[in-house]
Amino acid sequence: MPKKKNLVTQMGIQVHSFYDYRLATLLIQSGIIGKVHTVHAWSPKSWGYNGDEPQGEDPVPDQLDWNLWLGTSKERPYKEGFYHPGNWRKLMDYGCGTLGDMGVHIFDTPYNALNLDVPLTVKNECREPNGFGFPENNTVTYEFPGTEFTTKNLKWVWYDGPGMPPKHEDLVLPGGKTSSENQDKDGSVKDKISLDAGMAGAGELPSQGAMFIGKKGRLLLPHFMQLPQKIVKGKYVDISKEIAEVSEANNLGEPIRNYDSEGPKHYHQFVDACLGKGQTTAPFSYAGRLTETILLGVIAGRFPNKTLHWDTETAKFAEDEANQFLGGDYREF
C-alpha cells in the first residue's frame, strides 16, 4: 500500500538510526566475522503473567475513557493498578509479551544487517499457555533461509525473562563472564519501561543485546549506546581501525551517548523523507517482515516446545491449529 500510494513510512524503532546499530550493520556486511550462522539475542525483562484475571471492579479514573482504551478487545471491568502503568504488555488481549515489547528493538540490527526475510520454522520453549497472560520466560528458536551474509541457513535464538540469557558457550566472554549481576531479577514496571541503556561493565555481558556467531569470530552488540566488540578464540580483537574506516566511508559521525539527542534522528529522517530529502531506513516494507517474524514467535508460545512451519507464500502455518491465532476476535462497538 505505501508503495502504491507513494507514501513515506517509518517504523518507530529509534535505535535503528543510532550510531552503534548502524555501525554494527555495516561491520557485519563488510564481513568482519565472515558469514554468520547463529544469532543469540536476549532481554531479562519479564512481561509475562501466570495468574487469574482480576476479580471485582474499581471506579474508572475521570481522565480515562475505558471503553476507548479497550478498543476492539472484549469488554472487562476496570481494575486499578492491574493494567497500568505498562502491565498491559503482559496480557494477550493487549500486548505481545517481552518478545514483542523488546524483541522488535533488539532483533532490528541483526535482522537488518543479515538482510533476513521471514523464518522457515519457529519453536518457543515456555510454560503451557493460560489464555490470559504471556509466559514469563521464553526461549524462541527460529530457522531462516540463508542470505548473502549468512551460511546456508541461519539459527536465531531469543531468550527473555529473569535469568536470561542462560549460560552458553557462544556467550562466554574473555575472562569467563557470561551474565550481568542483575539478570536474575524481575525489575519493577518503572525499570522495565526505562530508557536507561544500563551499560555493561568491562568484560560483562550486557543485560540486553545480541551476539553474532560467524565463521571468523563473534560480534557482541549491547543494547544500546555501546560499541560492538569482536571476539576471536576467546580474546577481544581491536577493531578501532575498521570502525574508523566504516564510519568515515558512510559518514556516521561520532557516537553520542545521550538518548535525548540520538532518539530524534529517526524522526528527523522521516520528516526529511516527507520533504523529499532522502529515504527512510525502516519503511513498512522492512518493518512488516520484522514484525511478522516476531509475532510468529509470540504465536509459537501457544504451542510450547513444538516446531511450527511457516509458509511465506500462503502466510499460513503448516500446523493448521496455529492459524487461528493469525487473526483477532474483534469486538464491535
Helices and strands as residue ranges (DSSP letters): G 14-17, H 19-29, E 36-43, H 66-70, G 87-90, H 97-113, E 121-125, E 138-145, E 150-160, G 169-171, H 189-193, E 209-214, E 217-222, E 229-232, E 235-237, H 240-249, H 259-262, H 264-274, H 284-300, E 308-311, E 316-317, G 320-326
